């Protein structure tokens, strides 16, 4: 003999096909949401990785620029030193030339005196 199931018993524990379908849909949606959240986390971590790489590259660029500035400063320092040395050498040469001229004048004076005393 078949048992008669009342509507109150039906709602307690026995699920209809539509209930199963709804639950399956809910689980599927929840799974998709979890997947989407995981994708968001993956994208955020990728963005962070790229940002870190950009910062690293910018830091490297700044380091290279500072090295270039240092090298330019060094070049200017060397050029200044060269100019200082050249100037020093030129003034030394001028001093020596003036000494040579003084000696020549002295020689001419002495020769003139000698010639004068002979006459």
Secondary structure, DSSP 4 states (H G I P E B T S, - for coil): -PPPPPHHHHHTT---HHHHHHHHHHHHHHHHHHHHHHHHHHHHHHHHHHHHHHHHHHHHHHHHHHHHHHHHHHHHHHHHHHHHHHHHHHHHHHHHHHHHHHHHHHHHHHHHHHHHHH-
